[in-house]
Amino acid sequence: AVGPMGRAGPMGRADRAPKQAIAATDDDHDDDNDTECEGCGLGDDEPNLVLCDDCPRGWHVYCLRPKLPHVPRGSWSCPRCAPAATGGGGDD
């Protein structure tokens, strides 16, 4: 009787391991939604949140100055990265 119980124990633990992996995946998914607008600090209105292709920052199209009429197609650089991309950063 001890042998089958011994086998059941590890199987029970193995059944729990995928649940923990799923929980970790859910946490990772939540991290993807944690991008906040650098302008207003909110992470809402995701359809209007544009993400920089050069850094992890995001901006609402209406929080940018000048405002964007819509989320641009293709690559986009935020105001902090765009000057560096054109050589006009001037932080040095």
MIKOLPA-726088 format. One record per residue: x, z, y of N, C-alpha, C in turn. Coordinates in Angstrom, 2 decimals. Atoms other than C-alpha are relative to their C-alpha. Layout:
N
<r><n_px>X</n_px><n_pz>Z</n_pz><n_py>Y</n_py><ca_px>X</ca_px><ca_pz>Z</ca_pz><ca_py>Y</ca_py><c_px>X</c_px><c_pz>Z</c_pz><c_py>Y</c_py></r>
...
END
This chain:
92
<r><n_px>0.84</n_px><n_pz>0.00</n_pz><n_py>-1.20</n_py><ca_px>0.00</ca_px><ca_pz>0.00</ca_pz><ca_py>0.00</ca_py><c_px>0.87</c_px><c_pz>0.00</c_pz><c_py>1.25</c_py></r>
<r><n_px>-0.87</n_px><n_pz>-0.07</n_pz><n_py>-1.16</n_py><ca_px>2.95</ca_px><ca_pz>0.64</ca_pz><ca_py>2.32</ca_py><c_px>0.51</c_px><c_pz>-1.39</c_pz><c_py>0.37</c_py></r>
<r><n_px>-0.52</n_px><n_pz>1.35</n_pz><n_py>-0.27</n_py><ca_px>4.28</ca_px><ca_pz>-2.94</ca_pz><ca_py>1.97</ca_py><c_px>-0.96</c_px><c_pz>-0.83</c_pz><c_py>0.86</c_py></r>
<r><n_px>0.92</n_px><n_pz>0.78</n_pz><n_py>-0.83</n_py><ca_px>1.13</ca_px><ca_pz>-4.69</ca_pz><ca_py>3.29</ca_py><c_px>-0.19</c_px><c_pz>0.59</c_pz><c_py>1.39</c_py></r>
<r><n_px>0.14</n_px><n_pz>-0.61</n_pz><n_py>-1.32</n_py><ca_px>0.81</ca_px><ca_pz>-2.16</ca_pz><ca_py>6.10</ca_py><c_px>1.22</c_px><c_pz>-0.30</c_pz><c_py>0.85</c_py></r>
<r><n_px>-1.23</n_px><n_pz>0.33</n_pz><n_py>-0.71</n_py><ca_px>4.44</ca_px><ca_pz>-2.76</ca_pz><ca_py>7.00</ca_py><c_px>-0.05</c_px><c_pz>-1.42</c_pz><c_py>0.54</c_py></r>
<r><n_px>0.13</n_px><n_pz>1.40</n_pz><n_py>-0.45</n_py><ca_px>3.67</ca_px><ca_pz>-6.47</ca_pz><ca_py>7.22</ca_py><c_px>-1.04</c_px><c_pz>-0.12</c_pz><c_py>1.11</c_py></r>
<r><n_px>1.06</n_px><n_pz>0.09</n_pz><n_py>-1.00</n_py><ca_px>0.54</ca_px><ca_pz>-5.90</ca_pz><ca_py>9.24</ca_py><c_px>0.50</c_px><c_pz>0.46</c_pz><c_py>1.36</c_py></r>
<r><n_px>-0.54</n_px><n_pz>-0.51</n_pz><n_py>-1.26</n_py><ca_px>2.46</ca_px><ca_pz>-3.92</ca_pz><ca_py>11.87</ca_py><c_px>0.71</c_px><c_pz>-1.08</c_pz><c_py>0.79</c_py></r>
<r><n_px>-0.66</n_px><n_pz>1.05</n_pz><n_py>-0.75</n_py><ca_px>4.83</ca_px><ca_pz>-6.74</ca_pz><ca_py>12.84</ca_py><c_px>-0.93</c_px><c_pz>-1.13</c_pz><c_py>0.39</c_py></r>
<r><n_px>0.94</n_px><n_pz>1.06</n_pz><n_py>-0.35</n_py><ca_px>1.98</ca_px><ca_pz>-9.23</ca_pz><ca_py>12.71</ca_py><c_px>-0.81</c_px><c_pz>0.43</c_pz><c_py>1.22</c_py></r>
<r><n_px>0.73</n_px><n_pz>-0.50</n_pz><n_py>-1.15</n_py><ca_px>0.05</ca_px><ca_pz>-7.03</ca_pz><ca_py>15.10</ca_py><c_px>0.83</c_px><c_pz>-0.09</c_pz><c_py>1.27</c_py></r>
<r><n_px>-0.90</n_px><n_pz>0.12</n_pz><n_py>-1.16</n_py><ca_px>3.06</ca_px><ca_pz>-6.91</ca_pz><ca_py>17.43</ca_py><c_px>0.16</c_px><c_pz>-1.45</c_pz><c_py>0.40</c_py></r>
<r><n_px>-0.14</n_px><n_pz>1.42</n_pz><n_py>-0.31</n_py><ca_px>3.46</ca_px><ca_pz>-10.66</ca_pz><ca_py>17.16</ca_py><c_px>-1.24</c_px><c_pz>-0.51</c_pz><c_py>0.71</c_py></r>
<r><n_px>1.23</n_px><n_pz>0.41</n_pz><n_py>-0.67</n_py><ca_px>-0.18</ca_px><ca_pz>-11.05</ca_pz><ca_py>18.14</ca_py><c_px>0.01</c_px><c_pz>0.45</c_pz><c_py>1.46</c_py></r>
<r><n_px>-0.07</n_px><n_pz>-0.48</n_pz><n_py>-1.38</n_py><ca_px>0.54</ca_px><ca_pz>-9.00</ca_pz><ca_py>21.26</ca_py><c_px>1.00</c_px><c_pz>-0.79</c_pz><c_py>0.83</c_py></r>
<r><n_px>-1.05</n_px><n_pz>0.70</n_pz><n_py>-0.76</n_py><ca_px>3.64</ca_px><ca_pz>-10.98</ca_pz><ca_py>22.25</ca_py><c_px>-0.54</c_px><c_pz>-1.21</c_pz><c_py>0.75</c_py></r>
<r><n_px>0.53</n_px><n_pz>1.13</n_pz><n_py>-0.77</n_py><ca_px>1.74</ca_px><ca_pz>-14.18</ca_pz><ca_py>23.15</ca_py><c_px>-0.87</c_px><c_pz>0.45</c_pz><c_py>1.16</c_py></r>
<r><n_px>0.81</n_px><n_pz>-0.49</n_pz><n_py>-1.11</n_py><ca_px>-0.67</ca_px><ca_pz>-12.13</ca_pz><ca_py>25.26</ca_py><c_px>0.89</c_px><c_pz>0.40</c_pz><c_py>1.17</c_py></r>
<r><n_px>-0.94</n_px><n_pz>-0.37</n_pz><n_py>-1.07</n_py><ca_px>2.30</ca_px><ca_pz>-10.74</ca_pz><ca_py>27.20</ca_py><c_px>0.56</c_px><c_pz>-1.27</c_pz><c_py>0.64</c_py></r>
<r><n_px>-0.52</n_px><n_pz>1.25</n_pz><n_py>-0.54</n_py><ca_px>3.67</ca_px><ca_pz>-14.27</ca_pz><ca_py>27.57</ca_py><c_px>-1.04</c_px><c_pz>-0.66</c_pz><c_py>0.89</c_py></r>
<r><n_px>1.07</n_px><n_pz>0.57</n_pz><n_py>-0.82</n_py><ca_px>0.30</ca_px><ca_pz>-15.44</ca_pz><ca_py>28.87</ca_py><c_px>-0.10</c_px><c_pz>0.77</c_pz><c_py>1.31</c_py></r>
<r><n_px>0.06</n_px><n_pz>-0.80</n_pz><n_py>-1.23</n_py><ca_px>0.25</ca_px><ca_pz>-12.54</ca_pz><ca_py>31.34</ca_py><c_px>1.15</c_px><c_pz>-0.36</c_pz><c_py>0.92</c_py></r>
<r><n_px>-1.14</n_px><n_pz>0.39</n_pz><n_py>-0.83</n_py><ca_px>3.73</ca_px><ca_pz>-13.51</ca_pz><ca_py>32.54</ca_py><c_px>-0.25</c_px><c_pz>-1.36</c_pz><c_py>0.63</c_py></r>
<r><n_px>0.31</n_px><n_pz>1.32</n_pz><n_py>-0.53</n_py><ca_px>2.56</ca_px><ca_pz>-17.09</ca_pz><ca_py>32.94</ca_py><c_px>-1.02</c_px><c_pz>0.12</c_pz><c_py>1.13</c_py></r>
<r><n_px>0.98</n_px><n_pz>-0.21</n_pz><n_py>-1.06</n_py><ca_px>-0.44</ca_px><ca_pz>-15.89</ca_pz><ca_py>34.94</ca_py><c_px>0.67</c_px><c_pz>0.54</c_pz><c_py>1.25</c_py></r>
<r><n_px>-0.72</n_px><n_pz>-0.54</n_pz><n_py>-1.15</n_py><ca_px>1.90</ca_px><ca_pz>-13.89</ca_pz><ca_py>37.17</ca_py><c_px>0.79</c_px><c_pz>-1.10</c_pz><c_py>0.69</c_py></r>
<r><n_px>-0.75</n_px><n_pz>1.11</n_pz><n_py>-0.58</n_py><ca_px>4.09</ca_px><ca_pz>-16.97</ca_pz><ca_py>37.65</ca_py><c_px>-0.93</c_px><c_pz>-0.92</c_pz><c_py>0.77</c_py></r>
<r><n_px>0.96</n_px><n_pz>0.86</n_pz><n_py>-0.67</n_py><ca_px>1.00</ca_px><ca_pz>-18.97</ca_pz><ca_py>38.56</ca_py><c_px>-0.42</c_px><c_pz>0.61</c_pz><c_py>1.34</c_py></r>
<r><n_px>0.36</n_px><n_pz>-0.68</n_pz><n_py>-1.23</n_py><ca_px>0.03</ca_px><ca_pz>-16.35</ca_pz><ca_py>41.14</ca_py><c_px>1.10</c_px><c_pz>-0.15</c_pz><c_py>1.04</c_py></r>
<r><n_px>-1.11</n_px><n_pz>0.15</n_pz><n_py>-0.93</n_py><ca_px>3.52</ca_px><ca_pz>-16.64</ca_pz><ca_py>42.67</ca_py><c_px>-0.05</c_px><c_pz>-1.36</c_pz><c_py>0.68</c_py></r>
<r><n_px>0.09</n_px><n_pz>1.33</n_pz><n_py>-0.58</n_py><ca_px>2.89</ca_px><ca_pz>-20.36</ca_pz><ca_py>43.21</ca_py><c_px>-0.98</c_px><c_pz>-0.02</c_pz><c_py>1.17</c_py></r>
<r><n_px>1.01</n_px><n_pz>-0.03</n_pz><n_py>-1.04</n_py><ca_px>-0.07</ca_px><ca_pz>-19.47</ca_pz><ca_py>45.41</ca_py><c_px>0.35</c_px><c_pz>0.97</c_pz><c_py>1.11</c_py></r>
<r><n_px>-0.39</n_px><n_pz>-0.97</n_pz><n_py>-0.99</n_py><ca_px>1.87</ca_px><ca_pz>-16.98</ca_pz><ca_py>47.51</ca_py><c_px>0.65</c_px><c_pz>-0.62</c_pz><c_py>1.23</c_py></r>
<r><n_px>-0.59</n_px><n_pz>0.63</n_pz><n_py>-1.18</n_py><ca_px>3.14</ca_px><ca_pz>-19.55</ca_pz><ca_py>50.02</ca_py><c_px>-0.87</c_px><c_pz>0.33</c_pz><c_py>1.21</c_py></r>
<r><n_px>0.70</n_px><n_pz>-0.34</n_pz><n_py>-1.23</n_py><ca_px>2.22</ca_px><ca_pz>-18.36</ca_pz><ca_py>53.47</ca_py><c_px>0.45</c_px><c_pz>-0.94</c_pz><c_py>1.11</c_py></r>
<r><n_px>-0.31</n_px><n_pz>0.85</n_pz><n_py>-1.15</n_py><ca_px>2.09</ca_px><ca_pz>-20.39</ca_pz><ca_py>56.65</ca_py><c_px>1.01</c_px><c_pz>0.72</c_pz><c_py>0.89</c_py></r>
<r><n_px>-1.01</n_px><n_pz>-0.57</n_pz><n_py>-0.89</n_py><ca_px>5.16</ca_px><ca_pz>-19.80</ca_pz><ca_py>58.80</ca_py><c_px>-0.54</c_px><c_pz>0.18</c_pz><c_py>1.42</c_py></r>
<r><n_px>0.59</n_px><n_pz>-0.11</n_pz><n_py>-1.34</n_py><ca_px>2.96</ca_px><ca_pz>-20.19</ca_pz><ca_py>61.88</ca_py><c_px>-0.91</c_px><c_pz>1.20</c_pz><c_py>0.15</c_py></r>
<r><n_px>0.99</n_px><n_pz>-1.06</n_pz><n_py>-0.13</n_py><ca_px>0.10</ca_px><ca_pz>-17.78</ca_pz><ca_py>61.23</ca_py><c_px>0.17</c_px><c_pz>1.13</c_pz><c_py>-1.01</c_py></r>
<r><n_px>-0.25</n_px><n_pz>-1.03</n_pz><n_py>0.99</n_py><ca_px>1.33</ca_px><ca_pz>-15.84</ca_pz><ca_py>58.19</ca_py><c_px>-1.05</c_px><c_pz>0.10</c_pz><c_py>-1.09</c_py></r>
<r><n_px>1.06</n_px><n_pz>-0.04</n_pz><n_py>1.01</n_py><ca_px>-1.77</ca_px><ca_pz>-16.57</ca_pz><ca_py>56.10</ca_py><c_px>0.27</c_px><c_pz>-1.03</c_pz><c_py>-1.10</c_py></r>
<r><n_px>-0.17</n_px><n_pz>0.92</n_pz><n_py>1.12</n_py><ca_px>-1.83</ca_px><ca_pz>-18.24</ca_pz><ca_py>52.69</ca_py><c_px>-1.30</c_px><c_pz>-0.68</c_pz><c_py>-0.38</c_py></r>
<r><n_px>1.30</n_px><n_pz>0.61</n_pz><n_py>0.30</n_py><ca_px>-5.40</ca_px><ca_pz>-19.47</ca_pz><ca_py>52.90</ca_py><c_px>-0.01</c_px><c_pz>-1.49</c_pz><c_py>0.39</c_py></r>
<r><n_px>0.21</n_px><n_pz>1.40</n_pz><n_py>-0.38</n_py><ca_px>-6.72</ca_px><ca_pz>-23.01</ca_pz><ca_py>53.44</ca_py><c_px>1.08</c_px><c_pz>-0.92</c_pz><c_py>-0.58</c_py></r>
<r><n_px>-1.05</n_px><n_pz>0.76</n_pz><n_py>0.68</n_py><ca_px>-4.37</ca_px><ca_pz>-24.55</ca_pz><ca_py>50.87</ca_py><c_px>-0.08</c_px><c_pz>-1.51</c_pz><c_py>0.18</c_py></r>
<r><n_px>0.03</n_px><n_pz>1.46</n_pz><n_py>-0.21</n_py><ca_px>-5.68</ca_px><ca_pz>-28.13</ca_pz><ca_py>51.36</ca_py><c_px>0.67</c_px><c_pz>-0.44</c_pz><c_py>1.30</c_py></r>
<r><n_px>-0.65</n_px><n_pz>0.33</n_pz><n_py>-1.28</n_py><ca_px>-4.22</ca_px><ca_pz>-27.99</ca_pz><ca_py>54.88</ca_py><c_px>1.38</c_px><c_pz>0.63</c_pz><c_py>0.13</c_py></r>
<r><n_px>-1.32</n_px><n_pz>-0.61</n_pz><n_py>0.01</n_py><ca_px>-0.97</ca_px><ca_pz>-26.25</ca_pz><ca_py>53.89</ca_py><c_px>1.01</c_px><c_pz>-1.03</c_pz><c_py>-0.50</c_py></r>
<r><n_px>-1.02</n_px><n_pz>0.98</n_pz><n_py>0.36</n_py><ca_px>1.99</ca_px><ca_pz>-28.63</ca_pz><ca_py>53.89</ca_py><c_px>1.28</c_px><c_pz>0.75</c_pz><c_py>-0.33</c_py></r>
<r><n_px>-1.21</n_px><n_pz>-0.67</n_pz><n_py>0.45</n_py><ca_px>5.13</ca_px><ca_pz>-27.59</ca_pz><ca_py>52.00</ca_py><c_px>1.21</c_px><c_pz>-0.84</c_pz><c_py>0.32</c_py></r>
<r><n_px>-1.24</n_px><n_pz>0.67</n_pz><n_py>-0.34</n_py><ca_px>8.62</ca_px><ca_pz>-28.46</ca_pz><ca_py>53.16</ca_py><c_px>0.70</c_px><c_pz>-0.44</c_pz><c_py>-1.29</c_py></r>
<r><n_px>-0.74</n_px><n_pz>0.51</n_pz><n_py>1.16</n_py><ca_px>10.62</ca_px><ca_pz>-30.61</ca_pz><ca_py>50.73</ca_py><c_px>1.44</c_px><c_pz>0.49</c_pz><c_py>-0.02</c_py></r>
<r><n_px>-1.39</n_px><n_pz>-0.44</n_pz><n_py>-0.10</n_py><ca_px>13.90</ca_px><ca_pz>-29.02</ca_pz><ca_py>51.88</ca_py><c_px>0.18</c_px><c_pz>1.51</c_pz><c_py>-0.12</c_py></r>
<r><n_px>-0.06</n_px><n_pz>-1.46</n_pz><n_py>0.09</n_py><ca_px>13.05</ca_px><ca_pz>-25.29</ca_pz><ca_py>51.75</ca_py><c_px>-1.32</c_px><c_pz>0.50</c_pz><c_py>-0.57</c_py></r>
<r><n_px>1.25</n_px><n_pz>-0.52</n_pz><n_py>0.57</n_py><ca_px>10.34</ca_px><ca_pz>-22.97</ca_pz><ca_py>50.35</ca_py><c_px>-1.08</c_px><c_pz>0.33</c_pz><c_py>1.03</c_py></r>
<r><n_px>0.98</n_px><n_pz>-0.34</n_pz><n_py>-1.05</n_py><ca_px>8.41</ca_px><ca_pz>-22.76</ca_pz><ca_py>53.65</ca_py><c_px>-1.21</c_px><c_pz>-0.92</c_pz><c_py>-0.04</c_py></r>
<r><n_px>1.22</n_px><n_pz>0.77</n_pz><n_py>-0.13</n_py><ca_px>4.88</ca_px><ca_pz>-23.94</ca_pz><ca_py>54.27</ca_py><c_px>-0.62</c_px><c_pz>0.21</c_pz><c_py>1.37</c_py></r>
<r><n_px>0.67</n_px><n_pz>-0.05</n_pz><n_py>-1.30</n_py><ca_px>2.80</ca_px><ca_pz>-24.63</ca_pz><ca_py>57.35</ca_py><c_px>-1.40</c_px><c_pz>-0.60</c_pz><c_py>-0.14</c_py></r>
<r><n_px>1.29</n_px><n_pz>0.68</n_pz><n_py>-0.14</n_py><ca_px>-0.87</ca_px><ca_pz>-25.33</ca_pz><ca_py>58.03</ca_py><c_px>0.21</c_px><c_pz>-1.16</c_pz><c_py>0.98</c_py></r>
<r><n_px>-0.18</n_px><n_pz>1.16</n_pz><n_py>-0.89</n_py><ca_px>-1.15</ca_px><ca_pz>-28.75</ca_pz><ca_py>59.65</ca_py><c_px>-0.40</c_px><c_pz>0.34</c_pz><c_py>1.43</c_py></r>
<r><n_px>0.47</n_px><n_pz>-0.36</n_pz><n_py>-1.34</n_py><ca_px>-2.95</ca_px><ca_pz>-27.12</ca_pz><ca_py>62.59</ca_py><c_px>0.82</c_px><c_pz>1.12</c_pz><c_py>0.65</c_py></r>
<r><n_px>-0.90</n_px><n_pz>-1.02</n_pz><n_py>-0.57</n_py><ca_px>-0.30</ca_px><ca_pz>-24.39</ca_pz><ca_py>63.06</ca_py><c_px>1.31</c_px><c_pz>-0.62</c_pz><c_py>0.49</c_py></r>
<r><n_px>-1.20</n_px><n_pz>0.69</n_pz><n_py>-0.47</n_py><ca_px>2.47</ca_px><ca_pz>-26.93</ca_pz><ca_py>63.61</ca_py><c_px>-0.19</c_px><c_pz>-0.44</c_pz><c_py>1.45</c_py></r>
<r><n_px>0.03</n_px><n_pz>0.52</n_pz><n_py>-1.37</n_py><ca_px>3.34</ca_px><ca_pz>-28.00</ca_pz><ca_py>67.16</ca_py><c_px>0.99</c_px><c_pz>-1.14</c_pz><c_py>0.10</c_py></r>
<r><n_px>1.41</n_px><n_pz>0.41</n_pz><n_py>-0.12</n_py><ca_px>2.49</ca_px><ca_pz>-30.76</ca_pz><ca_py>67.58</ca_py><c_px>-0.72</c_px><c_pz>0.07</c_pz><c_py>-1.34</c_py></r>
<r><n_px>0.82</n_px><n_pz>-0.07</n_pz><n_py>1.20</n_py><ca_px>-0.37</ca_px><ca_pz>-30.45</ca_pz><ca_py>65.12</ca_py><c_px>0.07</c_px><c_pz>-1.34</c_pz><c_py>-0.75</c_py></r>
<r><n_px>0.11</n_px><n_pz>1.21</n_pz><n_py>0.81</n_py><ca_px>-0.52</ca_px><ca_pz>-32.91</ca_pz><ca_py>62.25</ca_py><c_px>-1.48</c_px><c_pz>-0.28</c_pz><c_py>-0.25</c_py></r>
<r><n_px>1.42</n_px><n_pz>0.30</n_pz><n_py>0.24</n_py><ca_px>-3.82</ca_px><ca_pz>-34.76</ca_pz><ca_py>61.77</ca_py><c_px>-0.42</c_px><c_pz>0.24</c_pz><c_py>-1.45</c_py></r>
<r><n_px>0.29</n_px><n_pz>-0.19</n_pz><n_py>1.43</n_py><ca_px>-3.55</ca_px><ca_pz>-34.35</ca_pz><ca_py>57.96</ca_py><c_px>1.32</c_px><c_pz>0.30</c_pz><c_py>-0.71</c_py></r>
<r><n_px>-1.20</n_px><n_pz>-0.22</n_pz><n_py>0.80</n_py><ca_px>-1.12</ca_px><ca_pz>-33.40</ca_pz><ca_py>55.21</ca_py><c_px>0.65</c_px><c_pz>-1.37</c_pz><c_py>-0.23</c_py></r>
<r><n_px>-0.64</n_px><n_pz>1.31</n_pz><n_py>0.15</n_py><ca_px>1.43</ca_px><ca_pz>-36.22</ca_pz><ca_py>55.21</ca_py><c_px>0.26</c_px><c_pz>-0.37</c_pz><c_py>-1.46</c_py></r>
<r><n_px>-0.37</n_px><n_pz>0.51</n_pz><n_py>1.32</n_py><ca_px>2.04</ca_px><ca_pz>-38.39</ca_pz><ca_py>52.15</ca_py><c_px>1.50</c_px><c_pz>-0.14</c_pz><c_py>-0.03</c_py></r>
<r><n_px>-1.45</n_px><n_pz>0.14</n_pz><n_py>0.11</n_py><ca_px>5.56</ca_px><ca_pz>-38.54</ca_pz><ca_py>50.84</ca_py><c_px>0.71</c_px><c_pz>1.28</c_pz><c_py>0.39</c_py></r>
<r><n_px>-0.79</n_px><n_pz>-1.18</n_pz><n_py>-0.33</n_py><ca_px>8.35</ca_px><ca_pz>-36.20</ca_pz><ca_py>51.81</ca_py><c_px>-0.23</c_px><c_pz>0.44</c_pz><c_py>1.44</c_py></r>
<r><n_px>0.19</n_px><n_pz>-0.59</n_pz><n_py>-1.33</n_py><ca_px>8.10</ca_px><ca_pz>-33.87</ca_pz><ca_py>54.80</ca_py><c_px>0.96</c_px><c_pz>1.16</c_pz><c_py>0.15</c_py></r>
<r><n_px>-0.90</n_px><n_pz>-1.11</n_pz><n_py>-0.31</n_py><ca_px>10.56</ca_px><ca_pz>-31.48</ca_pz><ca_py>56.41</ca_py><c_px>-0.60</c_px><c_pz>0.85</c_pz><c_py>1.10</c_py></r>
<r><n_px>0.55</n_px><n_pz>-0.93</n_pz><n_py>-0.98</n_py><ca_px>9.50</ca_px><ca_pz>-28.40</ca_pz><ca_py>58.34</ca_py><c_px>0.83</c_px><c_pz>-0.04</c_pz><c_py>1.29</c_py></r>
<r><n_px>-0.73</n_px><n_pz>-0.01</n_pz><n_py>-1.27</n_py><ca_px>10.56</ca_px><ca_pz>-27.83</ca_pz><ca_py>61.97</ca_py><c_px>1.39</c_px><c_pz>0.62</c_pz><c_py>-0.10</c_py></r>
<r><n_px>-1.32</n_px><n_pz>-0.61</n_pz><n_py>0.14</n_py><ca_px>13.47</ca_px><ca_pz>-25.65</ca_pz><ca_py>60.82</ca_py><c_px>0.97</c_px><c_pz>-0.92</c_pz><c_py>-0.71</c_py></r>
<r><n_px>-0.88</n_px><n_pz>0.88</n_pz><n_py>0.78</n_py><ca_px>14.81</ca_px><ca_pz>-28.24</ca_pz><ca_py>58.38</ca_py><c_px>0.16</c_px><c_pz>-1.38</c_pz><c_py>0.64</c_py></r>
<r><n_px>-0.05</n_px><n_pz>1.34</n_pz><n_py>-0.60</n_py><ca_px>14.02</ca_px><ca_pz>-31.43</ca_pz><ca_py>60.33</ca_py><c_px>1.16</c_px><c_pz>-0.16</c_pz><c_py>0.96</c_py></r>
<r><n_px>-1.16</n_px><n_pz>0.16</n_pz><n_py>-0.87</n_py><ca_px>16.64</ca_px><ca_pz>-30.80</ca_pz><ca_py>63.07</ca_py><c_px>1.31</c_px><c_pz>-0.06</c_pz><c_py>-0.78</c_py></r>
<r><n_px>-1.21</n_px><n_pz>0.02</n_pz><n_py>0.81</n_py><ca_px>19.27</ca_px><ca_pz>-30.10</ca_pz><ca_py>60.40</ca_py><c_px>0.15</c_px><c_pz>-1.35</c_pz><c_py>-0.69</c_py></r>
<r><n_px>-0.03</n_px><n_pz>1.29</n_pz><n_py>0.69</n_py><ca_px>18.33</ca_px><ca_pz>-33.33</ca_pz><ca_py>58.59</ca_py><c_px>0.44</c_px><c_pz>-1.11</c_pz><c_py>0.95</c_py></r>
<r><n_px>-0.37</n_px><n_pz>1.03</n_pz><n_py>-0.97</n_py><ca_px>18.84</ca_px><ca_pz>-35.33</ca_pz><ca_py>61.81</ca_py><c_px>1.30</c_px><c_pz>0.34</c_pz><c_py>0.72</c_py></r>
<r><n_px>-1.27</n_px><n_pz>-0.39</n_pz><n_py>-0.63</n_py><ca_px>22.00</ca_px><ca_pz>-33.43</ca_pz><ca_py>62.81</ca_py><c_px>-0.17</c_px><c_pz>0.72</c_pz><c_py>1.31</c_py></r>
<r><n_px>0.23</n_px><n_pz>-0.65</n_pz><n_py>-1.28</n_py><ca_px>20.37</ca_px><ca_pz>-31.70</ca_pz><ca_py>65.77</ca_py><c_px>-0.25</c_px><c_pz>1.48</c_pz><c_py>-0.10</c_py></r>
<r><n_px>0.26</n_px><n_pz>-1.43</n_pz><n_py>0.21</n_py><ca_px>20.28</ca_px><ca_pz>-28.13</ca_pz><ca_py>64.37</ca_py><c_px>0.56</c_px><c_pz>0.86</c_pz><c_py>1.10</c_py></r>
<r><n_px>-0.63</n_px><n_pz>-0.71</n_pz><n_py>-1.09</n_py><ca_px>22.75</ca_px><ca_pz>-26.71</ca_pz><ca_py>66.87</ca_py><c_px>0.11</c_px><c_pz>1.50</c_pz><c_py>-0.16</c_py></r>
<r><n_px>-0.11</n_px><n_pz>-1.44</n_pz><n_py>0.21</n_py><ca_px>22.87</ca_px><ca_pz>-23.23</ca_pz><ca_py>65.27</ca_py><c_px>1.44</c_px><c_pz>0.48</c_pz><c_py>0.08</c_py></r>
<r><n_px>-1.40</n_px><n_pz>-0.40</n_pz><n_py>0.01</n_py><ca_px>26.70</ca_px><ca_pz>-23.23</ca_pz><ca_py>65.26</ca_py><c_px>0.49</c_px><c_pz>0.35</c_pz><c_py>1.37</c_py></r>
END
